[in-house]
Amino acid sequence: MKSIWKLGLASLLPVTAFADDAVLNSGDTAWMIVATAFVMLMTPAGLALFYGGLTRSKNVLNTMGMSLIAFAVGTLVWVIAGYSIAFGEGDFIGTGKIMLSGIGADTLSGTIPELLFVAFQGTFAAIAVAIASGSMIERIKFSTFIIFSALWILVIYAPITHWAWGGGETLNFHEMDFAGGTVVHINAGVAGFVVAMILGKRKDHGKVAMKPFSPVLTVLGAVLLWFGWFGFNAGSQVAADGVAASAFLVTNVAASLGVIGWILAEWIVYKKPTLVGGASGAVAGLVAITPASGSAGMTGALIIGFVGGIVGFIGVAKLKKMFKVDDSLDAFWVHGLVGIWGSIATAIFIASYAMPEDYNMGSQLMAQIKAIVLTIVYSGIMTAVVYFIASLVTGGGRVDEETEQKGLDESIHSEKAMNL
């Protein structure tokens, strides 16, 4: 988010965030309250329904519950220490704002109250770990995931956020990541993939058909994610201005083209378009445009979204079979792989109004690639460490075979998604 200013685009903005002479703007504040509410809707509602509809009937509540608990735990650890690590003072990690120390009702972050900025960024942390849950569902202990969520946000998400957006210069490559291509999507996709590898495949993976519980819920979840993403991307401008309006529009365009790209590819390969494919394409288009939403024009949005849908389809339909990792709900392929495409495309499809005079595409592409590699390596290694710590605390991270066979809804929660 802050990288757009580091690129030399500050002249486009009326007030730079964290400026010393900032004055509260009621319009910006009102918009950011709304945007924060939009993004909040994405995790315990949008993602929960999207993932819940994709999983099997015996694990629906457990899957949805992971999104719910991710938001609750994420919010807690974010206000305690996550925000300080991400946006405190320091080159490697931030410090000085534990328990939001020094932040009062009259403290500003740019033109909005800093407490509102805390809340907005906290929703990003929560959805990142919730996205990762899609790779590990149907076999990870609920208790393990709770501990994993807390540690992952503090050890992995917050430092990466600090390097990209929070002022940390030690590992900042001046990438363009307006709303979370590396910080959220590549980061979460890699984390989910690593845990899926460690957990191993589900016992009946490849042996029985694993039909989604309800494509209806999946489509509804995708639409709610689409709605919330307007806050996710347009809100990342932290102002109610023209850049926010542009981010809003290109987000909608890219999501639409993601639907078209995925369905078209599916139609060509399998001869039948599916609504689950269309819903997945919408998410892929949204993921793809996220890092470029503050800088891409209409042509860029069309191409980024369309290719994003196709890349997501290829990942799920073809590449997943080659890697043979049981990424349950394709979190890596839809978020990680498509996020890589979006991050690279950000350097290519930059609108003329957002391009500095000294812009060099080759240099920016290299910056994007460095940030992508850093995120993959750091998230991959540290996610494994965090998972092993969480699994040690809970006496193993994977449920026993009987629980897995019966289903986690009844075994862990004593509930069913439908009592017919």
C-alpha positions in Angstrom: 0.0 0.0 0.0 2.7 2.5 0.9 4.8 1.4 -2.1 2.9 3.6 -4.4 4.3 6.6 -2.5 7.8 5.1 -2.5 7.5 4.9 -6.3 7.2 8.7 -6.5 3.4 8.9 -6.8 3.0 11.1 -3.8 2.2 14.0 -6.0 -1.0 12.3 -7.0 -2.3 12.4 -3.4 -3.6 15.3 -1.5 -2.2 14.2 1.9 0.5 11.5 2.5 -0.3 9.0 5.2 1.5 9.7 8.5 2.4 13.3 7.5 3.3 15.5 10.4 0.9 18.3 9.3 -2.1 15.9 8.6 -5.6 17.2 9.4 -8.6 15.0 10.1 -10.7 14.6 7.0 -14.3 13.6 7.7 -14.9 12.3 4.2 -11.8 10.1 4.3 -12.7 8.9 7.8 -16.3 8.0 6.8 -15.1 6.1 3.8 -12.5 4.2 5.7 -15.1 3.2 8.4 -17.2 1.7 5.5 -14.2 0.1 3.8 -13.2 -1.6 7.1 -16.7 -2.9 7.5 -16.6 -4.2 3.9 -13.3 -6.1 4.6 -14.6 -7.5 7.9 -17.5 -9.0 5.9 -15.1 -10.9 3.8 -13.7 -13.4 6.4 -16.5 -14.7 8.7 -19.1 -14.4 6.0 -17.7 -14.3 2.4 -14.7 -16.7 2.8 -16.6 -18.9 5.3 -19.4 -19.5 2.8 -17.0 -19.8 -0.1 -14.9 -22.4 1.7 -17.9 -24.0 3.4 -19.6 -24.7 0.2 -16.5 -26.3 -1.3 -15.8 -28.7 1.5 -17.6 -32.0 2.1 -20.8 -32.1 4.2 -19.2 -33.7 7.2 -16.7 -30.8 7.6 -18.7 -27.8 6.6 -19.0 -26.2 10.1 -15.4 -26.9 11.0 -14.3 -25.2 7.7 -16.5 -22.2 8.3 -15.4 -22.1 11.9 -11.8 -21.7 10.9 -12.7 -18.5 9.1 -14.6 -17.3 12.1 -11.9 -18.1 14.7 -9.2 -16.7 12.4 -11.0 -13.3 12.4 -11.5 -13.4 16.2 -7.9 -14.5 17.0 -6.5 -12.3 14.3 -8.2 -9.3 15.8 -6.9 -10.1 19.3 -3.2 -10.6 18.4 -3.3 -7.7 16.0 -4.2 -5.1 18.6 -1.9 -6.7 21.2 1.3 -6.8 19.2 0.7 -7.4 15.4 0.1 -3.7 14.6 3.2 -2.7 16.5 5.3 -5.2 14.6 3.8 -4.2 11.3 3.6 -0.4 11.7 5.8 0.5 14.6 9.2 2.2 14.3 12.1 0.0 13.1 13.9 -1.2 10.1 13.5 -5.0 10.5 10.4 -5.2 12.6 8.3 -2.4 14.2 8.2 -1.7 17.9 6.7 0.8 20.3 3.0 0.3 19.8 2.3 -2.8 21.9 -1.3 -2.8 23.0 -1.7 0.3 20.8 0.5 2.3 23.2 0.5 6.0 22.4 -2.5 5.8 20.1 -5.4 7.9 21.3 -8.7 9.0 19.8 -7.1 12.1 18.5 -4.0 10.4 17.0 -4.0 10.6 13.2 -2.7 8.4 10.5 -2.7 10.7 7.5 -6.2 12.2 7.4 -8.0 9.5 9.4 -7.8 8.4 13.1 -5.0 5.9 13.6 -7.3 3.7 15.6 -9.4 3.3 12.4 -6.2 2.5 10.4 -5.5 -0.2 13.1 -8.9 -1.7 12.6 -8.6 -1.6 8.8 -5.2 -3.3 8.7 -6.4 -5.8 11.3 -9.0 -7.2 8.9 -6.2 -7.9 6.4 -4.2 -9.9 8.9 -7.3 -11.9 9.8 -8.3 -12.8 6.2 -4.7 -13.8 5.3 -4.6 -16.6 7.8 -8.2 -17.6 7.0 -7.2 -17.9 3.3 -4.4 -20.3 4.3 -6.9 -22.5 6.2 -8.4 -23.6 2.9 -5.3 -25.7 2.2 -5.5 -27.6 5.5 -9.1 -28.2 6.2 -10.6 -31.7 6.9 -7.5 -32.9 8.8 -6.0 -30.2 11.0 -7.0 -30.0 14.7 -9.1 -27.0 15.5 -6.9 -26.3 18.5 -3.8 -26.4 16.4 -5.2 -24.0 13.9 -6.1 -21.5 16.7 -2.5 -21.4 18.0 -1.1 -21.5 14.4 -3.2 -18.4 13.5 -2.0 -16.4 16.4 1.7 -17.2 15.9 1.5 -16.9 12.1 0.2 -13.4 12.2 2.9 -12.3 14.7 5.8 -14.1 13.2 5.1 -14.1 9.5 2.3 -11.7 8.4 3.3 -8.7 10.6 7.0 -8.6 9.6 6.2 -9.0 5.9 3.7 -6.2 6.2 6.3 -4.1 7.9 8.8 -4.6 5.0 6.2 -3.8 2.3 4.1 -1.1 3.9 5.2 -0.3 7.4 8.5 1.6 6.9 10.9 -1.3 7.3 13.8 -0.7 5.0 16.0 -3.7 5.7 14.0 -6.0 3.4 12.1 -3.5 1.4 12.6 -3.8 -2.4 10.3 -0.9 -3.3 7.8 -3.2 -4.8 4.4 -2.1 -6.0 1.8 -3.8 -3.8 -1.2 -1.5 -3.4 -3.5 -3.8 -1.4 -1.8 -7.1 -0.7 -0.5 -9.2 -3.6 2.5 -10.4 -1.7 1.6 -9.3 1.8 -1.8 -11.2 1.8 -2.3 -13.6 -1.1 1.2 -15.0 -2.0 2.0 -15.1 1.7 -1.3 -16.9 2.6 -1.1 -19.2 -0.4 2.4 -20.4 0.4 1.6 -20.9 4.1 -1.4 -23.1 3.3 0.6 -25.1 0.8 3.4 -25.7 3.3 1.0 -26.9 6.0 -0.8 -29.1 3.5 2.5 -30.8 2.6 3.4 -31.4 6.3 -0.1 -32.7 7.2 -0.1 -35.1 4.2 -3.1 -36.1 2.1 -6.5 -36.8 3.5 -7.1 -40.5 4.0 -9.5 -40.9 1.2 -7.9 -38.4 -1.2 -7.9 -39.8 -4.7 -10.0 -42.8 -3.6 -13.5 -41.4 -3.4 -15.2 -38.4 -5.1 -15.0 -35.3 -2.8 -18.0 -33.4 -3.9 -18.6 -29.9 -2.6 -21.3 -29.5 0.0 -23.1 -26.7 -1.7 -22.0 -24.8 -4.9 -24.8 -22.4 -4.0 -23.0 -21.4 -0.8 -19.8 -21.1 -2.8 -21.3 -18.7 -5.3 -22.9 -16.7 -2.5 -19.5 -16.5 -0.7 -17.8 -15.4 -3.8 -20.3 -12.6 -4.3 -19.8 -11.4 -0.7 -16.0 -11.6 -1.2 -16.4 -9.5 -4.4 -18.4 -6.9 -2.5 -16.0 -6.8 0.4 -13.0 -6.5 -2.0 -14.2 -3.0 -2.9 -13.2 -2.0 0.6 -10.1 -4.2 0.4 -8.7 -2.5 -2.7 -10.3 1.0 -2.8 -9.9 1.3 1.0 -6.1 0.8 0.6 -5.8 4.3 -0.7 -6.8 5.5 2.8 -8.7 8.4 1.3 -11.9 9.1 -0.6 -10.4 10.4 -3.8 -9.8 9.6 -7.5 -7.3 6.8 -6.9 -9.8 5.1 -4.6 -12.5 5.5 -7.3 -10.2 4.0 -9.9 -9.3 1.1 -7.6 -13.0 0.5 -7.1 -13.7 0.3 -10.8 -10.7 -1.8 -11.9 -11.5 -4.2 -9.0 -15.0 -4.8 -10.5 -13.7 -5.1 -14.0 -10.9 -7.6 -13.1 -13.3 -9.8 -11.1 -15.7 -9.9 -14.0 -13.0 -10.8 -16.5 -11.7 -13.4 -14.0 -15.1 -15.1 -14.2 -15.0 -15.0 -18.0 -11.4 -16.3 -18.2 -12.0 -19.3 -15.9 -15.3 -20.3 -17.4 -13.9 -20.0 -20.9 -10.9 -22.2 -20.1 -13.1 -24.7 -18.3 -15.5 -24.8 -21.3 -12.7 -25.4 -23.7 -11.1 -28.1 -21.6 -14.0 -29.9 -20.0 -16.8 -28.8 -22.4 -19.0 -27.7 -19.5 -18.9 -24.4 -17.6 -19.6 -24.7 -13.8 -20.7 -22.1 -11.3 -18.0 -23.3 -8.9 -15.6 -22.4 -11.7 -17.2 -19.1 -12.2 -17.1 -18.3 -8.5 -13.4 -19.3 -8.3 -12.7 -17.2 -11.4 -14.2 -14.2 -9.7 -11.8 -14.7 -6.7 -8.9 -15.2 -9.0 -9.6 -12.0 -10.9 -9.8 -10.1 -7.5 -6.6 -11.6 -6.3 -4.8 -10.7 -9.6 -5.8 -7.1 -9.5 -5.1 -6.5 -5.8 -1.5 -5.3 -6.1 -2.2 -3.3 -9.2 -5.5 -1.8 -8.1 -4.0 1.6 -7.3 -2.0 1.9 -10.5 -3.6 -0.1 -13.3 -5.9 1.5 -15.9 -8.8 -0.1 -17.7 -6.7 -2.0 -20.2 -4.6 -3.4 -17.5 -7.6 -4.4 -15.4 -9.1 -6.3 -18.4 -5.9 -8.2 -19.1 -4.9 -8.9 -15.5 -8.3 -10.2 -14.5 -8.8 -12.3 -17.6 -5.4 -13.9 -17.4 -5.8 -14.3 -13.6 -8.9 -16.4 -14.2 -7.1 -18.6 -16.7 -4.0 -18.9 -14.5 -6.2 -20.0 -11.6 -7.9 -22.6 -13.7 -4.6 -24.0 -15.0 -3.3 -24.2 -11.5 -6.3 -26.1 -10.1 -6.9 -28.3 -13.2 -3.4 -29.1 -14.3 -0.5 -28.0 -12.0 -2.1 -29.2 -8.8 -2.0 -32.8 -10.2 1.7 -32.5 -11.0 2.7 -31.3 -7.5 0.5 -34.0 -5.8 0.0 -31.9 -2.6 -3.5 -32.1 -1.1 -4.3 -28.4 -1.1 -7.9 -29.1 -0.1 -9.6 -25.9 -1.4 -6.8 -24.7 -3.8 -5.7 -21.8 -1.7 -2.2 -21.8 -3.2 -3.4 -22.0 -6.8 -6.1 -19.3 -6.5 -4.2 -17.0 -4.1 -0.5 -17.9 -4.3 -0.1 -18.6 -8.0 -2.5 -15.9 -9.2 -1.0 -13.5 -6.7 2.4 -14.1 -8.3 0.9 -13.3 -11.7 -0.8 -10.1 -10.3 2.4 -8.9 -8.7 4.4 -9.3 -11.9 1.6 -7.8 -14.0 1.6 -4.8 -11.7 4.9 -3.6 -13.1 3.8 -4.1 -16.7 0.3 -2.6 -16.7 0.7 0.7 -15.0 -1.5 3.6 -16.2 0.1 6.7 -17.6 -1.4 8.9 -14.8 0.3 6.7 -12.2 3.7 6.4 -13.9 6.6 8.5 -12.6 8.7 10.2 -15.2 11.7 8.0 -14.4 9.8 4.8 -14.4 11.7 1.8 -15.6 9.7 -1.4 -16.2 12.8 -3.7 -16.0 13.9 -2.3 -12.7 10.3 -2.5 -11.3 9.9 -6.1 -12.5 13.1 -7.0 -10.7 11.8 -5.3 -7.5 8.5 -7.3 -7.9 10.4 -10.6 -8.3 12.6 -9.9 -5.3 9.6 -9.2 -3.1 7.8 -12.4 -4.4 10.9 -14.5 -3.7 11.4 -13.0 -0.3 7.7 -13.7 0.6 7.8 -17.3 -0.6 11.1 -18.1 1.2 10.3 -16.4 4.5 6.7 -17.5 4.6 7.5 -21.1 3.6 10.3 -21.6 6.1 8.7 -19.7 9.0 5.2 -21.3 8.4 6.8 -24.7 8.9 8.4 -23.5 12.2 5.1 -22.0 13.4 3.1 -25.1 12.5 5.5 -27.4 14.3 5.3 -25.2 17.5 1.5 -25.2 17.3 1.4 -29.0 16.8 3.8 -29.6 19.7 1.5 -27.6 22.0 -1.6 -29.6 20.9 0.0 -33.0 20.9 0.1 -33.3 17.1 -1.4 -31.2 14.4 -3.5 -33.7 12.6 -6.8 -35.3 13.8 -6.8 -39.1 14.3 -8.1 -41.4 11.6 -11.4 -42.0 13.3 -12.2 -38.3 13.6 -11.2 -37.7 10.0 -13.4 -40.5 8.8 -16.5 -39.5 10.9 -16.0 -35.8 10.0 -14.8 -32.9 12.1 -18.2 -31.3 12.5 -19.6 -34.0 14.8 -16.3 -35.2 16.3 -15.0 -31.8 17.3 -18.0 -29.5 17.4 -20.9 -31.9 18.1 -22.9 -30.2 15.3 -24.1 -30.8 11.8 -24.4 -28.3 9.0 -27.9 -29.6 8.4 -30.1 -31.5 10.8 -32.5 -33.2 8.4 
